[in-house]
């Protein structure tokens, strides 16, 4: 045997032993495929080893870079929160000079007068109180029992005669949002509101909107010469609604007292000598802190007080606010 043949036999023997040491699936493969399979294994290993890095980089990018899908969430959330904080600033009266104030729906001796902050843009356009479709006022009025059916805003003028309910506003000039009113405008409107109440003497004044009450509350404290909030302890009967209220909502510890001057000659309510104060959240659809069911609940509390005979409401512990009699405004 030649040296070349001996070398070939040696190589064949070594190759056979190498194949036997491999996995059976690999042994059955053609020997020419072995380099390709080894290359594929190396590529798969490289790809597998890089996956954690790719995932890590994607997570990092999603929290810092704008893009598609989840990477937009942080920026979108930030924009949404920022938009919520944006409010209209003060708008001078001439900005809405093309809109007219609403007509008060009042009469003497009503059970309750609801007082809004000021007419909204759509309300002024249509000439009716709480006319925006998203406003909850008319739903609250109906579902709390003040009206037997859901009234449209166009029937607001029928409230005094039909349901013994009145409507007015603290500030008479319209605007798109209440934030467009100045604080001085609201404060200067308090004496006008008190004059309306002294003239018409309702049993209850319901302030629609906590900010409405905050303005009136400061004015009442000045009139009584006090500097801090009044306590509600000592109240009975009607005070139950006040105890359950939060953030100045519900029956308040003040009462507006009038002189003994008689009212209209033929009016059976001429002996009304005081008006009690009640606060409900704003009925605007933009106010999301209190949803419709919660607003209806506060309206229902007021309705239960209105239904009680005046003699059953103990107001002896409430602070008296003397309001002079006004013959006309």
KEPA-556419 format. One record per residue: x, y, z of N, C-alpha, C, O in turn. Coordinates in steps of 0.02 Angstrom, whole numbers, plus 50000, padded with zeros to 5 digits. Last residue first. Layout:
BEGIN
XYZXYZXYZXYZ/...
This chain:
BEGIN
457085489852111457795489852093457935495052040458515495752018/456005494352250456135492652179456875493152165457245496452201/456045493452388455395493952354455465492352279455025489352250/456875483652502456955487352440456275487452404455985482252390/457395482852669456845481952621456955486452561457115492352568/459045476952712458515482052712458005480752658458165477852606/459495462852798459465465652731458895470752729458325468952743/460525455952917459975460652906460025463652836460535466652818/460835440152950461095445352905460505449952889460045447952853/461185429653085460695434053054461055439353012461525442653035/461735413153092461915420253095461415424353056461245422752999/460745400753176461055403553116461215410853125460875414453163/460045395853281460765396253290461125399153228461735399853228/458715395453239458905399953293459655400853301459885406053325/458055388053148458585392353122458865396953176459205401953161/457245373853125457525377753180458125381653154458655378753140/455825370553042456535371953029456805376453084456615382353089/454495370153064454885364253083455635365153072456025360853091/453945381453010453955380953083454375375053107454575374853165/453945379252872454445383752901454495383052977455035383953005/453735362052829453435368452850453965372852883454385370252920/454715354852699454555355252770454215362052785454415367152757/455055356152567454415352852582454225353252656453645352052674/456325361352573455785365652547455105362752566454635366452580/457015350152614456965355952659456395360452638456025363052680/456915341952502456645339552566456575345252616456115345152657/457585349652408456875348552400456555346152465455995348152482/458905348652454458565355052455457815354252451457435357552486/459105335152427459155337652496458805344352503458445345552552/458995335352288458485331752327458505333852400457985334252432/460165341952255459525345152239458965341952279458505345352302/461055332052295461055338452330460405342352316460125345552361/460735321952202460675320652274460645327252313460245327852360/461085327652081460375326352095460265325252170459755327452197/462465327152096462125333652093461385332952108461085336952144/462695313452093462865317252153462515323952154462285326252206/462275310251961461935307352020462075311152084461625311952126/463225318351882462505319751884462155316651944461765320151977/464745321151978464365318551922463625319651933463415321651988/465925332652020465285329952042464895327651981464735331751937/467005335251940467125333052009466495329952040466535325252079/466715340551819466725333251824466855330751895466805324751907/466015353151737466205351451806466145343951815465595341251819/465475354251614466205354651619466455352851688467045351351697/464125354951628464405348551608465165348451611465465343051610/463565364051770463895363951705464185357051690464445353751735/463075365451894462745360451852463045360151782462805356451739/464085366752039463905369351973463605363851931463845358151932/463335360252190463885361052142463635364052077463035363952062/462355370852300462435364652261463025365752213463195371452198/461845377852453462345377752400462355370952366462375365752400/460695389052531460885382152514461355382452455461285386652411/460005399252656460485398552601460695391252593460855387852641/458395406752689458935402152706459375400952644459135401452588/457675421952729457865417552674458455413252696458965415952719/456295429152821456995426752815457075422052755456605418752734/454975432652824455445437352854456175435052848456625438752868/453415432652753454085429552748454595434652773454645440152747/452145437852746452455437452812453135434052811453415432752864/451625437052621451895443552641452255443152708452625447752726/451045426852553451715425552580452035431952607452645432252616/449885430652495449825426852557450505425452589450525423152646/449615446352427450065440552428450025437052496450115440252548/448975458152410448585452052402449005445752405448775440252387/450015467652434449405467552474449035460952470448805458352521/451715462752445451135464452405450495463252444450435458352481/452305464152616452415463152545451805465352506451415469452530/452695475252752452265470452717452455469952644452715474652614/454115475752851453715479152801453325474052761453595469052739/454965470752943454265468352946453815471852896453205471052897/456515466652857456095470652902455375468052899455205463852857/457375450852847457075456852819456665460552872456485457752924/458855441152844458255443352880458025450152854458435454552840/459605426852789459485433852772458825435952804458305432852792/460655416252882459975417652857459915425152845460135429252885/461905403352888461705410352884460975410852863460705406352831/462525390652876462325393352942462185400852942462335404252991/461815381652734462325385752765462075388952830461465389852838/461565365752663461275371252701461825375052738462255371952770/462755361852530462195360352575461925366652609462055372252585/464525363452530463905361552495463365359952546463505356952598/465795365752581465305371252581464675369652541464325374352520/466395352952572466645358552534466115364052526465995366452470/464935342852597465655343752597465825349852554465465351552508/463555338052703463845341352644464595342152653464855342052708/463085333152819463295328252769463615331552709463905328052667/462715344552889463245340252916463515335552864464115333952864/461655349852815462285353452817462855349052841463415349652817/460625341052836460885341552768461565344952768462005343352727/460415343852970460645337152950460935337252880461435333852867/459845356052993460575355652992460835348852972461435348152959/458495355153003458765356852937459515356052934459805355452880/458645348353149458175347753094458515349053027458795344352998/459775360453221459375354353224458915354153164458815359253130/461365367053265460785366853221460425360253228460735355053239/462465365453344461885368253375461265368153331460705369153355/463735369653225463515365953284462915369453316462865375653314/464285376053122463605373553111463345369853172462785367153170/465215391353129465125384353145464395382453136463945386553142/465915401752999465455400553054465365393153066465435389153020/467595406652963466995402952947466565401753008466825400753063/468125423453012468215416353000467565413052983467025416052988/467815436453039468355435152992468445427852975468815426252928/466375447153058466785441453076467285440153021467205442352965/465425456753027466015458853064466445453153088466845454053133/464385454152947464295452253017464895454253060464885453553121/464865458452826464255461652852464145460052926463855464052962/465925449852807466055456952816465455460552846465535465052887/465215438052789465665438652846465835445952860465885448052918/464565441052670464165440152731464605440752793464395443652843/465645441152580465245447252590464835446852655464775451752691/466055428052588466515433352609466135439752623466275443352671/464905421852533465125420352602465585425952628465505428152685/464875425952401464355428352447464565427352519464425431552562/466025419152354465975426452349465465429152399465605433952434/465695405852384466305408752412466285416352410466495419652457/464555403552307464495403952380465115407252411465045411052459/465145403052181464615407952195464545409052270464505414752294/465945392152190466275398752185465775404352198465955409652222/465005381852187465355383252250465695390152248465715393552299/463435382752113464155383652103464495385652168464285390452200/462045390552140462265385152096462995386352079463155390452036/461245393552287461815395852246462075389952206462295384952234/459635396052326460095390652310460625393352263460485395152207/458735402852454459155404752397459635398952386460015397152431/457075400652512457755398152505458085401552446457775402852395/455955408852512456115405052573456835402552572457165402552623/456155425552443456055418252436456215414752503456575417552544/455915440652425455875436652485455715429152475455195426852496/455955451252336455535445552320455475440452377455015436252376/456765461152393456165463152358455685457252349455075458152354/457835454252444457425458252490456765460252458456255460852493/458345448952326458075444452376457625448252425457105445752445/458805460352262458295456152230457955451652281457345450752280/459775464252354459195468652342458625464752309458045465752325/460685454152342460335454952405459725459352398459215458352431/461135456952210460795450652225460395451252290459825449052293/461755469252233461185468852186460785462552199460165462652199/462795465852320462255470252344461645470052298461075470652322/463555457252228463225454552288462675459252314462135456752328/464275463252128463595460952111463215458352172462605457352168/465535465652173465095471452165464375469552149463925473652155/466045452552165465955455752230465465461552225465035462452268/466105450752026465685446352067465535449752135464965449752158/467005460651988466335460451960465865456352004465295458452017/468155456952056467825463152076467115463452048466665466252080/468535445651986468315444852055467925451052077467435450552113/467915445151817468395447251867468105446251936467495446051945/467555431751706467325437151750467885438951799468265434651820/468035420651647468135426951611467855433051649467915438651627/467635409751716468315412251730468465418751694468955422051709/466455405851662466425410151721467105413151738467145418451769/466455406751483466615403351546466595408351603466705414351593/465815415451394465865408351378466015404151440465725398751449/464605426751466465285424951445465295417551429464835413851447/463465440351505463635433651481464385432851466464735437851455/463075449351655463365449251588463585442251567463865438651608/462595448251786462115447751731462445447351662462115445251614/463045438251922463275443351874462845442651811462735437151786/462115429351982462505434052022462745439851978462645445651996/460465426951916461195425951912461535431151957461265436551968/458925417351936459305423451928460045421751923460235415951927/457315410251954457985409851925458295416751920457955421551901/456125401552063456385407352027457105406152002457445401652025/454605392552086455345392452083455565398552042455245400351993/453285388252080453505392452137454275392452144454545392452199/452825382151967453175377952015453435381752076453775378852118/452095391951895451885384851893452195380851950451865376451978/452665404551918451945403651925451755396351932451295394651970/454095402151902453805405451961453065403951970452845402352026/454235394651775454405391851841454075395551899453815392251944/454065400051652453465397251683453605394851754453135393151791/455275403651601454855409051626454225406551661453895410351696/455805391651551456055394351614455605399751643455545400351704/455555384651437454995385551483455215388651550454845388251599/456725382751369456255387651342455665388951387455295393851377/457375371951427457545378751449457055384051424456985389251456/456085359451459456615362351416456775369351441456355372451474/455855348651601455695354751564456255356751517456845355851533/455295333351638455915336751618455735342751574455495341951518/454015334051766454285331851702454915335851686455065340951718/453755339251890453515332551875453755329851808453685323851794/455085347051982454615347351926454395340251909454795335651912/455755343052096455515349952092455005350852036454535354852041/456325330252102455625331152121455355338252119454785339352137/457525327252052457505328352124456795329652148456675330252209/457335326751917457455320351951457485321152027457465316152063/457145340751884456615335651874456725329451918456275327251953/458335346851920457705349651943457145344451938456735343851984/459255339351849459275339351922458605341751950458345339051999/458905342951719458855335951740458845335451816458455331551845/459195356451722458495354351711458395347051729457855345151752/460625356251745460145359551789459445356851782459125355051832/461695351351673461285346551710460715349751749460345346151782/462205355351508462075357651577461565353051610461065351051580/462305351851378462705347951426462575349951498462825346751544/461535361251307461305354251311461685350151363461405345351390/461265376951386461735372551351461525365251360461345363351416/460405384651463460165382151397460655377451362460465374351313/460195391651586460475384851585460285381251519460045375551520/458855402251530459335400251582459545392951573459145388651554/458785409851368458485405751421459035403251468459615402351448/459235415451249458805419451292458465415451347457935417351371/460135410351162459455407851157458965411551202458355410951195/461295417451197461075417151128460345415251122459965418151083/461385414851333461265421651311461025421851239460595425951221/461645401051326461055403451362460875410551340460295412051330/462865401051260462285398251226461635400551260461135401651227/463685407351360463635410051292462995407651257462615411651229/462885408651522463365406051474463225408651405462715411851392/462615421051646462365417451588462935414951544463415418551531/463385417051806463205421851754462955417951693463085411951689/463035408351916463595413151918463475418751869463465424651888/461305406751973461905404651937462455409851943462355415251972/460175403252094460615408652071461235405752038461655402752072/458515399452121459165396752101459575402352070459335405752025/457435401552252457715404952194458405402052181458835402152225/455995393652320456715393852311456895397752248456545397352197/454655397752339454965392752383455725393052380456065392752431/454305415552333454435409052302454735404152353455035406252403/453875428852364453715423252407453815416352376453435411752392/453635436352203453665437052276453485430452311453015426952291/454695430852069454045433052095454115433252171454595430752199/455725429051922455615430051993454895432152008454545434751965/456855426651816456205423451824456045423651899456205418951935/457745439451729457625435551790456915432651789456445435751764/458375438051567457845440851609457755436451671457675430351664/460125439351529459495435751533458995439351578459195443251622/460985451451424460875447851487460195444351486459755446051447/461505448651253461095452251302461035448151366461025442051364/462975450551153462505446251189462135450251242462425454751273/463895459151105463365457251058462845452751090462325451251060/464865460251200464375465651196463795463951150463255466951155/465905452451238465255449251229464695454451226464135453151247/466945461251246467055455051209466405451451196466355447651147/466575471451331466485472551259466605466251217466385465951160/466955466751459466255466551438466155467351362465695464451334/468485456951444468115463151458467405462751432467265458751387/468945442051518468715444951455468305451251471467825450851509/470255433351598469745438651601469595441251531470035442451491/470565417151523470695422651568470145427851565469635426851532/470115400251520470065406751490470205412051543469995411551601/471335388251570470675391351575470695398051541471225401151533/472205373351578472125379451541471405382051548470935378351535/472215361151636472385366751678472265373451644472235378651677/471935352351533471445353051587471575359251629471115362251656/473095352951458472485355951431471965357051485471595361951483/473955345751537474075352851528473455356351503473305361951524/473415333151524473425336251590473525343751585473225347651622/473635331151387472965330951414472925334451481472455338251494/475025331551377474625336551342473925336951371473645342351378/475355320351452475575326951474475155332351442474965337251474/474815310251374474555311351442474745318251467474335321551500/475605311451260474885312451255474585313951323474155318351330/476865308351311476745314951284476005316451280475795322051294/476655294851351476865299951399476705306951375476455311051413/476165288551225475755289151285475995294551333475585298551355/476975286251119476615292551119476255293851185476065299551200/477465273651132477935279051143477605285851142477905290851162/476465264951097476545266451168477005272351179476955275751230/476275271250934476035266750985476155269251055475985274951072/477745279850874477095276750866476915272650927477345270850967/478555293650952478495288750898477805286050894477325289650908/479805301951048479135301851019479115297050962479605296250925/480785294451178480735296851110480025296751085479655292051100/480735289551308481075295851296480945298651227480995304751217/480155277451323480045282251377480345289051362480235293751400/480535269951214479825271251223479695276451277479165279651276/481915268351228481665273051179480945274951191480745280651181/481935258351324482235264751339481965270151292481815275651313/481345247951256481035250651316481295257551333480925261951354/482285246051155481605248151137481245251051198480885255951192/483395241851226483435248151190482735250651173482605256651176/482905229651272483105234751320483115241651286482865246551314/482735222551154482165223951197482315229551245481895233851258/484075221851112483575225251071482965227251112482715232851107/484645214251215484875221051202484365224951162484245230851177/483975202051205483885206151266484095213351255483795218051281/484445198151072483745199751086483665203851150483305208851148/485725193751054485605200951046484895202951064484755208851072/485745180251067486105184051117485965191551112486055195151160/485045176450953484755175351020485085179651072484755182451116/485955179950854485305183250856484985182650925484705187350953/486995171050886487115178150888486455182050894486405186750933/486375158750868486635160450934486735167950941486595170950993/486115159150733485555158750781485785160850851485425164250887/487425159250684486985164950671486415165150720486235170450747/487885146550726488205152550751487765158750742487735163050786/487035138350656487025138250729487325144450758487085147250807/487415141250526486735142950547486685143050623486345147250652/488715136050525488625143250517487935145450540487865150750571/488425122650542488805126050594488725133650588488685137150638/487755120350423487395119550487487765123050543487455126050586/488805122450331488215126750330487835126450395487625131550421/489705112150364489905119150373489305123850375489285128650414/488845100650336489085102250403489315109450411489135112650460/488535097150210488085101750244488345104150311488095108950339/489415087850168489495094550139489045099750172489155105750165/488965076450227489565079650256489665086550228489965090750261/487235075550258487795075050211488375079050238488295084450267/486635068650411486675073950361487285072950317487775069750336/486805059350506486445057250446486465062550393486305061150335/487435066450606487815061250571487475059450506487805058050456/486425074750657486965077950619487355072750578487565074250523/485655065650721485355069550667485885072850624485795073650564/486555060550817486335056250761486035060250705486125058550647/487885071550860487185069750868486965065550808487185066950752/489595064250855489095069450846488395066750859488295060750868/490415053550858490395057550919489855063050916489685066050966/490345048450731490025044650784489965048650849489525047450890/491115057850663490395057650651490035053850707489485055850728/492385054650710492105061350724491345061350716490985064450756/492565041850660492535042750732492225049550750491845050050799/492595045050522492075040550548491995041450623491435041850648/493745052850515493095055850499492535051750527492045054450554/494705043450545494615049150590493935052550579493595054650625/494575034850434494465032350501494325037950550493895037350593/494925043550329494245040650331494085038050401493525038950425/496245046150361495765051650363495055049050367494625051750403/496795033550343496825036750409496315042450415495995043350467/496615031350208496265026950255496255030150325495755029450361/497465041150160496745041750147496335037450195495805039350219/498695036450200498445042850228497695043550218497335046150261/498785025050122498775024450195498515030850228498155030550279/498845030449996498265026550014498205025850090497655025950118/500105036750005499515040849993498885037050013498435040050043/500995025950019500935030850074500305035050067499985036850117/500255010849959500675016849953500555021450012500075020650050/500434994150000500005000050000500455006150000500955006650036/
